[in-house]
Amino acid sequence: MSPTSRLSMPSSYSMSHMPVIEEDEVCAPRTPLSSSPSFSPFPSMGRHRHSYPRFPPPAYSAAAPASRNTYVPPTSPLSRDKGPRIPPQRQKWYRVVLLSLIGIAFIVGLVVGLVVGLRRQQKVSITTDNNEPAPLLFPDGSYAFITALYDTSMACTSDPNTFRCFPSTVYNASQQQDNTTADAAMTTFFWSIREAQDQGQYLISSSAPSEVLPQFSNITPALLDGNQDSERLAFELPMAIAVQHVNVTAITAEPTIAATCYFNTTTIRATVWTRRPAEYHPRNSTTDGGVDPWPYAVEVEQLVGPGPDVPDCRDADGNRVGNLTAGGSCACRYRNFGLG
């Protein structure tokens, strides 16, 4: 192969001739490149036609979007109006008042509960292991009311022999060195006190007749000064008494006549205290039948008012013996306190 053939170029790569520029020729302006992109076999090395992004890439973003598992609590406005607020000083006062009311209610409930419990306890009859009823709680039960005769009056009759007070010895506080008078003036009443069906009421009955008054039953006493230190049961019982085997010194043919004198205007007045303690405790104060003595004060009065037939004295044949009316009152008074 000749050198000429080795240097020959393909026809597609034929070189064009450079234009001839004359000395005085003005250069024509350069035609701008076409806007159409030219094909490049190496796209990565081509010039970027677009500007850089305005935001940094997600990996370097200042506020990355929250993931799906992230909980975003709802926000509430800071300036939301929650209504008027109570001043702290007034809140403290309200607490003090509330605590005071709770304390008062507790105390009242405690007192009421104690009172009701004590009342119910008095109504319960305790039974023993052998099913025998035990002694009832105060004031229910049978008692021996031990008193002393401390005062007498014979103003209802002109003959003092027609009216008698049992016993014949009157209590004398100045003769208590040997307790002889105290024992001789003792008079005992055997009474039972039972609670009635009506709440707050009681029934008093005598267990046996005494030398002062006959037997009676189911007398309803009045309750005075309830729940106080002076609480007491009081009752009155009208009756007629007879003094037998009286030697009447009447204006008759005979100097004395054996007669029976009737006092038809007699009243028994009794007062039983439930809290005032007894003060009379004679040596011979034991009672028969195991009856407990009443531990509180008691007073019994046998009163005879004046009248046209007071006293009414009659002999063994029923004939009236003289006129012995004096216009005054007779009395036999017994108690276990205030004897001096």
C-alpha positions as CSV (number, residue, x, y, z in Angstrom):
1,M,0.0,0.0,0.0
2,S,1.3,3.4,-1.0
3,P,1.7,6.2,1.5
4,T,-0.8,8.2,-0.3
5,S,-3.4,5.5,0.3
6,R,-2.5,5.3,3.9
7,L,-3.1,9.0,4.5
8,S,-6.3,9.1,2.7
9,M,-9.3,9.9,4.9
10,P,-12.7,8.8,4.5
11,S,-15.0,11.1,2.6
12,S,-17.2,11.6,5.7
13,Y,-14.3,13.2,7.5
14,S,-13.3,15.6,4.8
15,M,-11.9,18.8,6.2
16,S,-13.4,22.1,5.2
17,H,-11.4,25.1,4.4
18,M,-11.1,28.1,6.9
19,P,-12.8,31.2,5.7
20,V,-10.6,33.9,4.6
21,I,-10.7,37.0,6.8
22,E,-9.9,40.2,5.1
23,E,-8.2,42.9,7.0
24,D,-10.9,45.5,6.8
25,E,-13.8,43.0,7.2
26,V,-16.0,43.4,10.3
27,C,-16.8,40.2,12.1
28,A,-20.3,39.2,12.0
29,P,-21.8,38.4,15.4
30,R,-21.6,34.8,16.5
31,T,-24.8,32.9,16.0
32,P,-26.0,31.5,19.4
33,L,-25.9,27.9,20.0
34,S,-29.0,26.0,19.4
35,S,-31.2,25.5,22.5
36,S,-31.7,21.9,21.7
37,P,-29.3,19.8,23.7
38,S,-26.6,18.1,21.8
39,F,-26.2,14.4,22.2
40,S,-23.3,13.4,24.4
41,P,-22.1,9.9,24.9
42,F,-21.3,10.6,28.5
43,P,-24.4,12.1,30.1
44,S,-22.9,12.3,33.6
45,M,-20.2,14.6,32.4
46,G,-22.5,16.9,30.6
47,R,-23.4,20.4,32.0
48,H,-26.3,20.6,34.5
49,R,-29.0,22.6,32.9
50,H,-31.1,22.9,36.1
51,S,-30.3,24.9,39.2
52,Y,-29.6,23.3,42.6
53,P,-32.7,22.5,44.8
54,R,-33.9,25.1,47.2
55,F,-34.0,22.8,50.3
56,P,-31.4,20.4,51.6
57,P,-31.8,16.8,51.1
58,P,-34.1,14.9,53.5
59,A,-31.2,13.5,55.4
60,Y,-30.1,17.0,56.4
61,S,-33.5,18.6,56.8
62,A,-33.9,20.7,60.1
63,A,-37.5,19.5,60.6
64,A,-37.8,15.9,59.5
65,P,-41.4,14.7,59.0
66,A,-42.9,12.7,61.8
67,S,-43.0,8.9,61.4
68,R,-46.3,7.1,61.3
69,N,-45.9,5.7,64.9
70,T,-45.2,9.1,66.5
71,Y,-48.1,10.4,68.6
72,V,-48.6,14.1,68.5
73,P,-51.0,15.3,71.3
74,P,-53.5,17.9,70.5
75,T,-52.6,21.3,71.7
76,S,-54.9,23.6,73.5
77,P,-54.8,27.4,73.5
78,L,-52.9,28.8,76.5
79,S,-55.4,31.6,76.9
80,R,-58.5,29.4,77.4
81,D,-60.9,30.8,80.0
82,K,-61.6,28.3,82.8
83,G,-64.1,30.5,84.7
84,P,-63.6,32.6,87.9
85,R,-61.3,31.1,90.5
86,I,-62.0,31.3,94.3
87,P,-59.4,33.3,96.2
88,P,-57.1,31.2,98.3
89,Q,-58.2,32.9,101.5
90,R,-61.8,32.1,100.9
91,Q,-60.9,28.5,100.0
92,K,-59.2,28.1,103.4
93,W,-62.4,29.5,105.1
94,Y,-64.6,27.0,103.2
95,R,-62.4,24.1,104.4
96,V,-62.6,25.3,108.0
97,V,-66.4,25.5,107.9
98,L,-66.7,22.1,106.2
99,L,-64.5,20.4,108.8
100,S,-66.4,22.1,111.6
101,L,-69.7,20.8,110.2
102,I,-68.4,17.3,109.9
103,G,-67.1,17.4,113.5
104,I,-70.4,18.6,114.9
105,A,-72.3,16.0,113.0
106,F,-70.0,13.3,114.3
107,I,-70.4,14.4,117.9
108,V,-74.2,14.6,117.6
109,G,-74.3,11.2,116.1
110,L,-72.1,9.8,118.8
111,V,-74.3,11.3,121.6
112,V,-77.5,10.1,120.0
113,G,-76.1,6.6,119.5
114,L,-75.0,6.4,123.2
115,V,-78.4,7.6,124.5
116,V,-80.3,5.2,122.2
117,G,-78.0,2.3,123.1
118,L,-78.4,2.9,126.9
119,R,-82.2,3.1,126.5
120,R,-82.3,-0.2,124.6
121,Q,-79.9,-1.8,127.1
122,Q,-82.4,-1.0,129.9
123,K,-85.2,-2.9,128.0
124,V,-83.2,-6.0,127.4
125,S,-83.7,-8.9,129.8
126,I,-80.4,-10.8,130.1
127,T,-80.8,-14.6,130.4
128,T,-78.4,-17.0,132.1
129,D,-76.9,-20.2,130.7
130,N,-79.7,-22.3,132.2
131,N,-82.4,-20.1,130.5
132,E,-83.5,-18.5,133.7
133,P,-84.2,-14.8,133.5
134,A,-81.6,-12.7,135.2
135,P,-82.4,-9.6,137.3
136,L,-83.8,-6.8,135.2
137,L,-81.9,-3.7,134.7
138,F,-82.7,-0.6,136.7
139,P,-85.3,0.7,137.2
140,D,-87.3,-2.5,136.4
141,G,-87.4,-4.9,139.3
142,S,-88.6,-5.4,142.9
143,Y,-87.0,-3.4,145.7
144,A,-87.2,-2.8,149.4
145,F,-87.7,1.0,150.1
146,I,-86.2,1.4,153.6
147,T,-87.3,4.6,155.3
148,A,-87.5,6.2,158.8
149,L,-90.6,7.8,160.4
150,Y,-89.3,11.4,160.9
151,D,-92.5,13.5,161.4
152,T,-96.1,13.0,162.7
153,S,-99.2,15.2,163.1
154,M,-102.4,14.5,165.0
155,A,-104.4,17.7,164.2
156,C,-107.3,15.9,162.6
157,T,-108.7,14.4,165.8
158,S,-109.4,15.7,169.3
159,D,-108.2,12.4,170.8
160,P,-104.6,11.6,169.8
161,N,-105.2,7.9,170.7
162,T,-107.4,7.5,167.6
163,F,-104.6,8.1,165.0
164,R,-101.4,6.2,164.9
165,C,-98.2,6.2,162.8
166,F,-96.1,3.1,162.4
167,P,-93.8,2.6,164.1
168,S,-94.4,4.5,167.3
169,T,-90.8,5.8,167.5
170,V,-89.9,8.9,165.6
171,Y,-86.4,9.3,164.2
172,N,-84.2,11.6,166.4
173,A,-80.9,12.7,164.9
174,S,-79.6,13.8,168.3
175,Q,-79.7,10.2,169.6
176,Q,-77.7,8.4,166.9
177,Q,-74.6,7.5,168.9
178,D,-75.8,3.9,169.4
179,N,-78.2,3.8,166.3
180,T,-81.0,2.6,168.6
181,T,-83.5,5.3,167.4
182,A,-82.5,4.8,163.8
183,D,-83.4,1.1,163.9
184,A,-86.6,1.7,165.9
185,A,-87.9,4.3,163.4
186,M,-87.3,2.1,160.3
187,T,-90.2,1.3,158.0
188,T,-89.8,-0.7,154.9
189,F,-92.1,-0.7,151.8
190,F,-91.9,-3.6,149.3
191,W,-92.7,-2.3,145.8
192,S,-92.0,-3.4,142.3
193,I,-91.4,-1.1,139.3
194,R,-92.1,-2.3,135.8
195,E,-91.9,-0.5,132.5
196,A,-95.2,0.0,130.8
197,Q,-96.0,-0.6,127.2
198,D,-95.9,3.1,126.5
199,Q,-92.3,4.2,126.2
200,G,-91.2,6.3,129.1
201,Q,-93.9,5.2,131.5
202,Y,-93.7,2.8,134.5
203,L,-96.1,0.8,136.7
204,I,-95.6,0.6,140.5
205,S,-97.2,-2.2,142.6
206,S,-96.9,-3.3,146.2
207,S,-95.5,-6.8,146.7
208,A,-97.2,-7.2,150.1
209,P,-99.4,-5.0,152.4
210,S,-97.5,-3.0,155.0
211,E,-98.5,-1.4,158.4
212,V,-98.8,2.0,156.7
213,L,-100.9,1.3,153.5
214,P,-102.8,-1.6,152.0
215,Q,-101.7,-3.5,148.9
216,F,-102.1,-1.8,145.5
217,S,-101.2,-2.6,141.9
218,N,-100.4,-1.0,138.6
219,I,-100.2,2.6,139.7
220,T,-98.9,4.8,136.9
221,P,-96.5,7.4,138.4
222,A,-95.6,10.7,136.8
223,L,-92.1,11.1,135.5
224,L,-90.7,14.4,136.6
225,D,-87.5,16.1,135.5
226,G,-86.5,13.3,133.1
227,N,-82.8,12.8,132.4
228,Q,-81.8,15.2,135.2
229,D,-80.3,14.8,138.6
230,S,-83.7,15.5,140.2
231,E,-85.5,12.8,138.0
232,R,-88.2,11.1,140.1
233,L,-91.4,9.1,139.9
234,A,-94.4,10.5,141.9
235,F,-97.9,9.2,142.5
236,E,-100.8,9.6,144.8
237,L,-103.2,6.9,146.1
238,P,-106.5,7.8,147.8
239,M,-107.6,5.3,150.4
240,A,-109.4,4.7,153.6
241,I,-107.6,3.4,156.7
242,A,-109.0,2.0,159.9
243,V,-107.3,2.2,163.3
244,Q,-108.6,-0.7,165.4
245,H,-108.7,-1.4,169.1
246,V,-108.7,2.2,170.1
247,N,-109.5,3.2,173.6
248,V,-111.6,6.3,173.0
249,T,-112.0,8.7,175.8
250,A,-115.3,10.1,174.7
251,I,-118.0,12.0,176.7
252,T,-120.1,9.0,177.5
253,A,-121.3,7.2,180.6
254,E,-118.1,5.0,180.5
255,P,-114.7,6.5,180.7
256,T,-113.2,4.5,177.8
257,I,-114.7,2.6,175.0
258,A,-113.0,0.1,172.7
259,A,-113.7,1.3,169.1
260,T,-112.5,1.3,165.6
261,C,-111.8,4.7,164.0
262,Y,-112.0,5.2,160.2
263,F,-110.2,7.9,158.3
264,N,-111.9,8.0,155.0
265,T,-110.1,11.0,153.5
266,T,-106.6,9.5,153.6
267,T,-104.1,10.0,150.7
268,I,-100.8,8.2,150.2
269,R,-98.3,10.4,148.4
270,A,-95.0,8.8,147.3
271,T,-91.9,10.2,145.5
272,V,-89.2,7.9,144.3
273,W,-85.9,9.5,143.1
274,T,-83.9,7.7,140.5
275,R,-80.5,9.5,140.9
276,R,-80.5,11.2,144.3
277,P,-78.7,8.8,146.7
278,A,-80.2,7.6,149.9
279,E,-78.7,8.8,153.2
280,Y,-80.4,6.5,155.7
281,H,-78.7,3.2,156.3
282,P,-79.7,1.5,159.6
283,R,-77.9,-1.5,160.9
284,N,-80.9,-3.8,160.8
285,S,-81.8,-3.1,157.1
286,T,-81.6,-6.6,155.8
287,T,-84.6,-7.7,153.8
288,D,-86.3,-11.0,153.4
289,G,-86.5,-12.9,150.1
290,G,-83.3,-11.5,148.7
291,V,-84.9,-8.2,147.6
292,D,-82.3,-5.5,147.0
293,P,-82.8,-2.2,148.8
294,W,-83.5,0.9,146.8
295,P,-80.3,2.8,146.6
296,Y,-81.8,6.2,146.0
297,A,-84.0,8.7,147.9
298,V,-87.7,7.9,148.6
299,E,-90.4,9.8,150.5
300,V,-93.8,8.5,151.6
301,E,-96.5,10.5,153.3
302,Q,-99.8,9.3,154.8
303,L,-102.0,12.4,154.9
304,V,-105.5,12.8,156.4
305,G,-107.4,15.9,155.6
306,P,-110.1,17.5,157.8
307,G,-113.8,16.6,157.4
308,P,-117.1,16.4,159.3
309,D,-116.7,12.7,159.9
310,V,-112.9,12.6,160.5
311,P,-112.4,10.5,162.4
312,D,-115.4,8.2,162.3
313,C,-115.1,6.0,165.4
314,R,-117.6,3.2,166.2
315,D,-117.9,0.6,168.9
316,A,-118.2,-3.2,168.4
317,D,-122.0,-2.8,167.7
318,G,-121.4,-0.2,165.0
319,N,-122.6,2.7,167.1
320,R,-120.8,6.0,166.6
321,V,-118.7,7.1,169.6
322,G,-118.8,10.8,170.2
323,N,-117.6,13.6,167.9
324,L,-113.9,13.7,167.7
325,T,-113.4,16.0,164.8
326,A,-110.7,18.7,165.3
327,G,-110.7,20.4,161.9
328,G,-106.9,19.9,161.2
329,S,-104.8,17.4,159.3
330,C,-103.0,14.3,160.4
331,A,-99.8,13.0,158.8
332,C,-97.2,10.3,159.0
333,R,-94.0,11.1,157.0
334,Y,-91.3,8.7,156.0
335,R,-88.0,9.3,154.1
336,N,-84.4,8.1,153.8
337,F,-82.7,11.4,153.3
338,G,-82.5,14.8,155.0
339,L,-83.0,13.4,158.5
340,G,-80.5,15.8,160.1
